[in-house]
Amino acid sequence: MQEGFLEKMFSLKGKVVLVTGGGRGIGQVICLQLSRAGADLAIFSRSGASQTKQLVESENGNILDIRVDVTDEDQVKKGIDQIFKKYGHLDVVINNAGVCYHKTAFEASLDEWRQVIDVNLTGEYIVCKEAARQMIKNHISGNIINIASMSGHIVNIPQMQAAYNASKAGVIQMTRSLAIEWIDNNIRVNSISPGYVSTPMSIDPAFVPQELLDAWKPLFPMHRMAKPEELCGAIIWLCSESAGYVTGADILIDGAYTVV
Ligand SMILES: NC(=O)c1ccc[n+]([C@@H]2O[C@H](COP(=O)([O-])OP(=O)(O)OC[C@H]3O[C@@H](n4cnc5c(N)ncnc54)[C@H](O)[C@@H]3O)[C@@H](O)[C@H]2O)c1
């Protein structure tokens, strides 16, 4: 192999990446892997001072941990300003923060519906908008990756989660819309749609009862959930210059769940 070929294709050296909801789960693993690929990081987390910061810094990576609720436009604007103040630029945004509940339409309150739409769809929209505004102002060829879900394509069973499914379908169509809106500004916008991934959202007994885990098991064509690490190759590729012609795409990483 030609020396440095893969590095040239996929290195994120010199890029500043914002990961929302980076304090745990998929967001935490994305931070670690992107830092290993050379990126400087910033995370928006609701608690601040996350374990992610310690993990990235223990490997000599750079990370700025900012306390931001993605549904709060003012906090998002100030958080992005902080990133520009520290690093001078922002190149990639990974909109990962998300919430889910399992309730039927009659059990769920309107507040619960609104909370899911607010975090998963409106939160991603606010972060896309404010990041793109600054990228355009600063003449940055930016790159946005929205974490959607296979639930934006299919209806999960047996749990009922209409708000989550609707929010993720919205993320996929919002992604396509913004890809077209910012195409002449050199900002690429894509989404990733994972199947079940083993994180607190999908395995924490406080959130997912054992009966549900047992019901899911026979539905996985690969007989297991994904590991968060298995999303990162596609994310690194989308962030890199080698995906320069990819925009408005949704990449399903679901172990063929949506195929059967
Ligand atoms: N785990 C799965 O099976 C799975 C499958 C498909 C898609 N996803 C999506 O991947 C993303 C990450 O999920 P995860 O499994 O790591 O879940 P998780 O619950 O482990 O992590 C979600 C993170 O988002 C943060 N967050 C929630 N609301 C926020 C807000 N208002 N502002 C800032 N941060 C907020 C949480 O604090 C948490 O750190 C979500 O968008 C989720 O919908 C997960």
The ligand as an ORCA input file, in Angstrom:
! r2SCAN-3c Opt
* xyz 0 1
  N     -29.128      3.159     21.072
  C     -29.823      2.865     19.993
  O     -30.268      1.720     19.822
  C     -30.044      3.887     18.915
  C     -30.517      3.451     17.655
  C     -30.724      4.383     16.649
  C     -30.469      5.720     16.887
  N     -30.021      6.119     18.099
  C     -29.789      7.547     18.288
  O     -28.439      7.768     18.612
  C     -28.321      8.940     19.410
  C     -27.538      8.606     20.688
  O     -28.264      7.622     21.390
  P     -27.629      6.740     22.568
  O     -28.089      5.353     22.348
  O     -26.192      7.024     22.742
  O     -28.501      7.324     23.791
  P     -28.060      7.788     25.241
  O     -29.343      7.982     25.981
  O     -27.041      6.874     25.809
  O     -27.359      9.191     24.944
  C     -28.089     10.317     24.539
  C     -27.325     11.552     24.984
  O     -28.090     12.710     24.581
  C     -28.079     13.631     25.657
  N     -29.226     14.548     25.578
  C     -30.549     14.253     25.669
  N     -31.281     15.364     25.602
  C     -30.397     16.398     25.439
  C     -30.532     17.810     25.315
  N     -31.749     18.392     25.354
  N     -29.419     18.565     25.171
  C     -28.185     17.993     25.157
  N     -27.990     16.664     25.287
  C     -29.085     15.885     25.433
  C     -28.170     12.737     26.907
  O     -27.802     13.449     28.067
  C     -27.197     11.630     26.524
  O     -25.871     11.985     26.854
  C     -29.764      9.406     19.680
  O     -30.097     10.423     18.765
  C     -30.572      8.163     19.425
  O     -31.904      8.465     19.067
  C     -29.795      5.240     19.118
*
